[in-house]
Amino acid sequence: MYTNYLIIGASHAGLSALDAIRRCDPDAAVTVISAENTEPYSPTALPYVISGKTQPERTGLRKSDYFENLGVDFINGVSVTRVNTTTNEVMLVDGRTIGYKKLLVASGASALIPEISGIDEVDFASIRTMADAQRIQKQSSRADSAVIVGAGFIGMHTAESLFKSGLKVSVIEAFDQVMPTSFDPQASELIKTIFVENGISILTGKKVTKLIENSGKKIVVLDDGETVSGDMLVISTGIKPNIDFLAESGIDCKAGVIVDKRMRTSVPNVWAAGDVASCSQFFSQNKSIGGTIPCATEQGRTAGMDMVEDRYAREYPGNLNMNTFGFFDNFAFSIGKVTSDASNAEVAIQTDAEKIRFSRFTFEDDVLTGVSAINKRLDPGILKELILRRTDLSSRKNDFIKAPLETGRQVMRELF
Ligand SMILES: Cc1cc2nc3c(=O)[nH]c(=O)nc-3n(C[C@H](O)[C@H](O)[C@H](O)COP(=O)(O)OP(=O)(O)OC[C@H]3O[C@@H](n4cnc5c(N)ncnc54)[C@H](O)[C@@H]3O)c2cc1C
């Protein structure tokens, strides 16, 4: 089998690239391969599968006839085990070989499992795929309590889902705050308070030193000797790009597939996008994994257009933090720098802890570089645009701080 465009991975990055390719090249042969035996779905829905709020069949990213209507071959339930960039072929786990003209690696990431003493003897779950969510859902229906290691975005979401399924939930985090890569300490403290007031136990600043399984109970030993136990254990301590199958491909990888601003890898007819790609950040040239849907989608689009022809090429602006987080009827988001130690940084914080409203704006040389907010009437889309456009707010900064929604809209109207 031979195809013009071969896409490995049918999630946010792969599908966004596919849309871009089809828009620019309507008739070319395109093949999409997914290791999972499901229709494409968004991992963001997995916590809701765990709580039972939604069903797997309702998490689809595309309708089932989507590929057929586009004239695209969709091969699912089969993983790519090897890529040969000399012969331009990929090998599948079932022995098939597919030749390609251009290849996109959009294989995403898996849960990163830390090395903890005893981990091999304990039955634990992690959450990245539909199969993971279904397994956790099944375990939770037989459990009364759960321990979650890691209070990042996914760990906190999972904690709420399990709690809403009726379990007693404890969360353990090594950093001194919850969601350390998404929120500053003050916002994190407010989020933590809401979780605790709702009945979830959260221990921050505690490292797990050992895991023990005893008569079905998972016992988590902390660095101060304290123990926390539960009927089930979920480990949510970060992600690891899916690059094992590229080991002998000659494609440069280092904590992800290294790409430039057009998502090109070190091999001329191979691109990478999404959680597997290591690319420069919006605020620095240091490479990182985006780790969010906005990054994956934009990288996929950039790669797809670049794959078609040079004239469609454009540069990806770099990974910019953007998280939205709904929890216990509250809404928080953060965009751009979570904190800044730049000497020119100026921070404006407004807080009403009683009603749990919070906002934090960071400016550097009168340019907005970061926002985080809880339960504030703000427009994340506009704030993201102001950051991406490096908009000079010097003449409006005071108005912006007083009335960010209205002033932000006014500035955007003028920019358009
Ligand atoms: C529980 C959870 C909640 C999240 N919530 C949010 C959120 O609210 N907001 C947000 O912005 N982000 C969120 N994220 C992160 C977001 O889902 C990811 O950033 C995004 O899915 C990345 O998309 P991707 O296409 O790069 O990779 P993935 O979504 O990881 O998909 C990669 C696909 O490639 C397939 N694949 C892997 N290896 C192979 C192979 N060898 N052969 C064939 N196929 C392969 C995989 O099976 C998978 O289907 C969440 C993630 C999780 C797990």
The ligand as an SDF file (V2000), in Angstrom:
LIG
                    3D

 53 58  0  0  0  0  0  0  0  0999 V2000
   -7.7150   13.1850   31.0810 C   0  0  0  0  0  0  0  0  0  0  0  0
   -7.1610   14.2990   30.2290 C   0  0  0  0  0  0  0  0  0  0  0  0
   -7.7760   15.5460   30.2720 C   0  0  0  0  0  0  0  0  0  0  0  0
   -7.2710   16.5850   29.4780 C   0  0  0  0  0  0  0  0  0  0  0  0
   -7.8940   17.8030   29.5250 N   0  0  0  0  0  0  0  0  0  0  0  0
   -7.4530   18.8080   28.7550 C   0  0  0  0  0  0  0  0  0  0  0  0
   -8.1280   20.0680   28.7220 C   0  0  0  0  0  0  0  0  0  0  0  0
   -9.1410   20.2550   29.3890 O   0  0  0  0  0  0  0  0  0  0  0  0
   -7.6210   21.0550   27.9220 N   0  0  0  0  0  0  0  0  0  0  0  0
   -6.5140   20.8600   27.1500 C   0  0  0  0  0  0  0  0  0  0  0  0
   -6.0980   21.7780   26.4270 O   0  0  0  0  0  0  0  0  0  0  0  0
   -5.8530   19.6630   27.1510 N   0  0  0  0  0  0  0  0  0  0  0  0
   -6.2960   18.6470   27.9230 C   0  0  0  0  0  0  0  0  0  0  0  0
   -5.6430   17.4340   27.9090 N   0  0  0  0  0  0  0  0  0  0  0  0
   -4.4570   17.2710   27.0580 C   0  0  0  0  0  0  0  0  0  0  0  0
   -4.9000   17.0150   25.6120 C   0  0  0  0  0  0  0  0  0  0  0  0
   -5.8380   15.9740   25.5920 O   0  0  0  0  0  0  0  0  0  0  0  0
   -3.6870   16.6970   24.7390 C   0  0  0  0  0  0  0  0  0  0  0  0
   -2.8240   17.8110   24.7560 O   0  0  0  0  0  0  0  0  0  0  0  0
   -4.1100   16.3840   23.3100 C   0  0  0  0  0  0  0  0  0  0  0  0
   -4.9840   15.2920   23.2540 O   0  0  0  0  0  0  0  0  0  0  0  0
   -2.8760   16.0840   22.4510 C   0  0  0  0  0  0  0  0  0  0  0  0
   -3.3110   15.6740   21.2000 O   0  0  0  0  0  0  0  0  0  0  0  0
   -2.3700   14.7790   20.2580 P   0  0  0  0  0  0  0  0  0  0  0  0
   -3.1260   14.6210   18.9730 O   0  0  0  0  0  0  0  0  0  0  0  0
   -1.0230   15.3400   20.1730 O   0  0  0  0  0  0  0  0  0  0  0  0
   -2.1760   13.3910   20.9960 O   0  0  0  0  0  0  0  0  0  0  0  0
   -3.1040   12.3420   21.7250 P   0  0  0  0  0  0  0  0  0  0  0  0
   -4.4170   12.9280   22.1020 O   0  0  0  0  0  0  0  0  0  0  0  0
   -2.2540   11.7470   22.7850 O   0  0  0  0  0  0  0  0  0  0  0  0
   -3.3900   11.2410   20.5980 O   0  0  0  0  0  0  0  0  0  0  0  0
   -2.3710   10.5060   19.9820 C   0  0  0  0  0  0  0  0  0  0  0  0
   -2.9880    9.3580   19.2470 C   0  0  0  0  0  0  0  0  0  0  0  0
   -1.9390    8.6470   18.5660 O   0  0  0  0  0  0  0  0  0  0  0  0
   -2.1350    7.2510   18.7340 C   0  0  0  0  0  0  0  0  0  0  0  0
   -0.8430    6.5630   18.6610 N   0  0  0  0  0  0  0  0  0  0  0  0
    0.1820    6.6100   19.5570 C   0  0  0  0  0  0  0  0  0  0  0  0
    1.2050    5.8300   19.1590 N   0  0  0  0  0  0  0  0  0  0  0  0
    0.8150    5.2650   17.9890 C   0  0  0  0  0  0  0  0  0  0  0  0
    1.4360    4.3460   17.1010 C   0  0  0  0  0  0  0  0  0  0  0  0
    2.6460    3.8480   17.3300 N   0  0  0  0  0  0  0  0  0  0  0  0
    0.7400    3.9570   16.0040 N   0  0  0  0  0  0  0  0  0  0  0  0
   -0.5070    4.4410   15.7520 C   0  0  0  0  0  0  0  0  0  0  0  0
   -1.1240    5.3310   16.5660 N   0  0  0  0  0  0  0  0  0  0  0  0
   -0.4820    5.7280   17.6730 C   0  0  0  0  0  0  0  0  0  0  0  0
   -2.7570    7.1330   20.1230 C   0  0  0  0  0  0  0  0  0  0  0  0
   -3.4630    5.9310   20.2440 O   0  0  0  0  0  0  0  0  0  0  0  0
   -3.6640    8.3600   20.1780 C   0  0  0  0  0  0  0  0  0  0  0  0
   -4.9430    8.0640   19.6890 O   0  0  0  0  0  0  0  0  0  0  0  0
   -6.1370   16.3740   28.6680 C   0  0  0  0  0  0  0  0  0  0  0  0
   -5.5250   15.1020   28.6450 C   0  0  0  0  0  0  0  0  0  0  0  0
   -6.0400   14.0750   29.3950 C   0  0  0  0  0  0  0  0  0  0  0  0
   -5.3830   12.7150   29.3400 C   0  0  0  0  0  0  0  0  0  0  0  0
  1  2  1  0
  2  3  1  0
  2 52  2  0
  3  4  2  0
  4  5  1  0
  4 50  1  0
  5  6  2  0
  6  7  1  0
  6 13  1  0
  7  8  2  0
  7  9  1  0
  9 10  1  0
 10 11  2  0
 10 12  1  0
 12 13  2  0
 13 14  1  0
 14 15  1  0
 14 50  1  0
 15 16  1  0
 16 17  1  0
 16 18  1  0
 18 19  1  0
 18 20  1  0
 20 21  1  0
 20 22  1  0
 22 23  1  0
 23 24  1  0
 24 25  2  0
 24 26  1  0
 24 27  1  0
 27 28  1  0
 28 29  2  0
 28 30  1  0
 28 31  1  0
 31 32  1  0
 32 33  1  0
 33 34  1  0
 33 48  1  0
 34 35  1  0
 35 36  1  0
 35 46  1  0
 36 37  1  0
 36 45  1  0
 37 38  2  0
 38 39  1  0
 39 40  1  0
 39 45  2  0
 40 41  1  0
 40 42  2  0
 42 43  1  0
 43 44  2  0
 44 45  1  0
 46 47  1  0
 46 48  1  0
 48 49  1  0
 50 51  2  0
 51 52  1  0
 52 53  1  0
M  END
$$$$
